[in-house]
Amino acid sequence: MKPASPSLTVSALAAAVLVSAACAGVQDSGPPTPQDAARAAFEEAEETYEASNYLEAVREFQEIKTKHPYSAFAPLAELRLGDCQFEMGKFLEAVEIYRAFVRFHPHHDRVAYARYRIGEAYYREMPEDWFFMPPAYEKDQAATRDAVRSLERFLKKHPGDDNEKDAKEMLTSTRRRLADHEAYVADFYLKRERPGAAAGRLENLISRYPDVGLAQDALLTLGAIYRDQLMEPDKAYDAFRRLIEMFPNDERAAAARKALETLAPPKSEEAPEAPAPPPADASVPAKPSAPAEAATLKDAHSES
């Protein structure tokens, strides 16, 4: 899934700045100002960028930063430098530029755009599937984890942003990729007779990615590992029980219910035993005999 490029948002903001500068020029028909020069330079650099001449655009946007560092176009030129790197496939270089923009312009209107592009750049950096190569989920997932963190940060800080829908789609895809990786590693350990390590990976998959469609199989496999290989019936019982509780209508829940029929519930879940009944005369104090009662009264009078 390739999300639509949001680069037009920078152009839209630049257009607003251009209109503002033009209005100022109408009010004052004096000699050209530094803002006019920055505007003209940015317009020229934008044309170069839109023509996909990214190397030349880098030079032109960098020149705006150098010659017009205090103009309204300097921050926009910084963003465009990141966009140029992005369009040339240099995603990690783009990330550094976007991060610098957020760091040095924390209140700028385009901070949300920069954060979104960080997540998108990491997303594009993720391993891809090729028909003659191992599946992408078998490869290193560092970029995938970075994409998850960046996209979650963007969605948390900028709810309702124009790029929210694309960010959510990318986040769903990246989380599924990480879950696939956990399942792959668990299977790797099982094939090498390391059930404890496999169980750890499956537990991680279930706790972090319960909503991507893999937790059902993971819980069923986990229960079987605990029951048949690790000889931990209490943990097996818990895995099957979680499958039934989390996915009661899933077809694998039926297999979990059948598995529970062969397992005793953990002691902590068994009903407590009823206390033993007290002796027949324990609930009523014995009444002293008449001679004993008289002796007690006599002792009391003697003490008084």
TANOR-V838578 format. One record per residue. N is the residue number from 1. RES is the residue in one letter. NEAR is the number of other C-alpha atoms within 12 Angstrom. Layout:
{{N & RES & NEAR} {N & RES & NEAR}}
This chain:
{{1 & M & 17} {2 & K & 14} {3 & P & 23} {4 & A & 19} {5 & S & 21} {6 & P & 31} {7 & S & 31} {8 & L & 21} {9 & T & 27} {10 & V & 34} {11 & S & 27} {12 & A & 17} {13 & L & 25} {14 & A & 31} {15 & A & 21} {16 & A & 19} {17 & V & 28} {18 & L & 28} {19 & V & 17} {20 & S & 19} {21 & A & 26} {22 & A & 21} {23 & C & 14} {24 & A & 17} {25 & G & 20} {26 & V & 14} {27 & Q & 10} {28 & D & 13} {29 & S & 12} {30 & G & 10} {31 & P & 11} {32 & P & 17} {33 & T & 18} {34 & P & 20} {35 & Q & 27} {36 & D & 29} {37 & A & 25} {38 & A & 35} {39 & R & 34} {40 & A & 26} {41 & A & 31} {42 & F & 40} {43 & E & 27} {44 & E & 24} {45 & A & 37} {46 & E & 38} {47 & E & 20} {48 & T & 22} {49 & Y & 33} {50 & E & 21} {51 & A & 15} {52 & S & 19} {53 & N & 20} {54 & Y & 28} {55 & L & 23} {56 & E & 22} {57 & A & 34} {58 & V & 32} {59 & R & 26} {60 & E & 32} {61 & F & 39} {62 & Q & 30} {63 & E & 24} {64 & I & 36} {65 & K & 27} {66 & T & 19} {67 & K & 21} {68 & H & 28} {69 & P & 20} {70 & Y & 16} {71 & S & 27} {72 & A & 30} {73 & F & 41} {74 & A & 33} {75 & P & 40} {76 & L & 47} {77 & A & 44} {78 & E & 42} {79 & L & 49} {80 & R & 47} {81 & L & 42} {82 & G & 42} {83 & D & 45} {84 & C & 39} {85 & Q & 32} {86 & F & 37} {87 & E & 30} {88 & M & 22} {89 & G & 20} {90 & K & 21} {91 & F & 29} {92 & L & 29} {93 & E & 24} {94 & A & 35} {95 & V & 36} {96 & E & 27} {97 & I & 32} {98 & Y & 41} {99 & R & 29} {100 & A & 22} {101 & F & 32} {102 & V & 28} {103 & R & 16} {104 & F & 17} {105 & H & 22} {106 & P & 18} {107 & H & 13} {108 & H & 21} {109 & D & 25} {110 & R & 35} {111 & V & 30} {112 & A & 37} {113 & Y & 40} {114 & A & 46} {115 & R & 43} {116 & Y & 48} {117 & R & 50} {118 & I & 42} {119 & G & 45} {120 & E & 49} {121 & A & 42} {122 & Y & 37} {123 & Y & 42} {124 & R & 31} {125 & E & 28} {126 & M & 31} {127 & P & 26} {128 & E & 23} {129 & D & 14} {130 & W & 11} {131 & F & 8} {132 & F & 8} {133 & M & 12} {134 & P & 14} {135 & P & 18} {136 & A & 25} {137 & Y & 29} {138 & E & 25} {139 & K & 23} {140 & D & 21} {141 & Q & 28} {142 & A & 21} {143 & A & 32} {144 & T & 36} {145 & R & 27} {146 & D & 28} {147 & A & 40} {148 & V & 35} {149 & R & 26} {150 & S & 34} {151 & L & 41} {152 & E & 28} {153 & R & 24} {154 & F & 34} {155 & L & 28} {156 & K & 18} {157 & K & 17} {158 & H & 24} {159 & P & 18} {160 & G & 15} {161 & D & 23} {162 & D & 22} {163 & N & 30} {164 & E & 30} {165 & K & 21} {166 & D & 27} {167 & A & 43} {168 & K & 31} {169 & E & 25} {170 & M & 36} {171 & L & 35} {172 & T & 25} {173 & S & 31} {174 & T & 40} {175 & R & 34} {176 & R & 30} {177 & R & 37} {178 & L & 39} {179 & A & 36} {180 & D & 34} {181 & H & 31} {182 & E & 35} {183 & A & 36} {184 & Y & 26} {185 & V & 28} {186 & A & 32} {187 & D & 28} {188 & F & 20} {189 & Y & 21} {190 & L & 25} {191 & K & 13} {192 & R & 13} {193 & E & 16} {194 & R & 19} {195 & P & 29} {196 & G & 24} {197 & A & 26} {198 & A & 33} {199 & A & 37} {200 & G & 26} {201 & R & 33} {202 & L & 42} {203 & E & 34} {204 & N & 26} {205 & L & 34} {206 & I & 33} {207 & S & 22} {208 & R & 20} {209 & Y & 29} {210 & P & 25} {211 & D & 18} {212 & V & 23} {213 & G & 23} {214 & L & 33} {215 & A & 36} {216 & Q & 38} {217 & D & 34} {218 & A & 38} {219 & L & 42} {220 & L & 39} {221 & T & 35} {222 & L & 44} {223 & G & 42} {224 & A & 34} {225 & I & 35} {226 & Y & 30} {227 & R & 28} {228 & D & 19} {229 & Q & 22} {230 & L & 22} {231 & M & 18} {232 & E & 24} {233 & P & 27} {234 & D & 26} {235 & K & 30} {236 & A & 35} {237 & Y & 36} {238 & D & 33} {239 & A & 40} {240 & F & 41} {241 & R & 35} {242 & R & 30} {243 & L & 35} {244 & I & 29} {245 & E & 19} {246 & M & 23} {247 & F & 26} {248 & P & 18} {249 & N & 15} {250 & D & 20} {251 & E & 16} {252 & R & 28} {253 & A & 27} {254 & A & 21} {255 & A & 26} {256 & A & 36} {257 & R & 28} {258 & K & 18} {259 & A & 28} {260 & L & 29} {261 & E & 15} {262 & T & 17} {263 & L & 27} {264 & A & 20} {265 & P & 22} {266 & P & 18} {267 & K & 15} {268 & S & 11} {269 & E & 13} {270 & E & 10} {271 & A & 9} {272 & P & 8} {273 & E & 9} {274 & A & 7} {275 & P & 6} {276 & A & 7} {277 & P & 10} {278 & P & 10} {279 & P & 9} {280 & A & 10} {281 & D & 10} {282 & A & 9} {283 & S & 9} {284 & V & 9} {285 & P & 9} {286 & A & 9} {287 & K & 10} {288 & P & 12} {289 & S & 10} {290 & A & 10} {291 & P & 11} {292 & A & 12} {293 & E & 13} {294 & A & 13} {295 & A & 14} {296 & T & 15} {297 & L & 15} {298 & K & 13} {299 & D & 12} {300 & A & 11} {301 & H & 10} {302 & S & 9} {303 & E & 8} {304 & S & 7}}
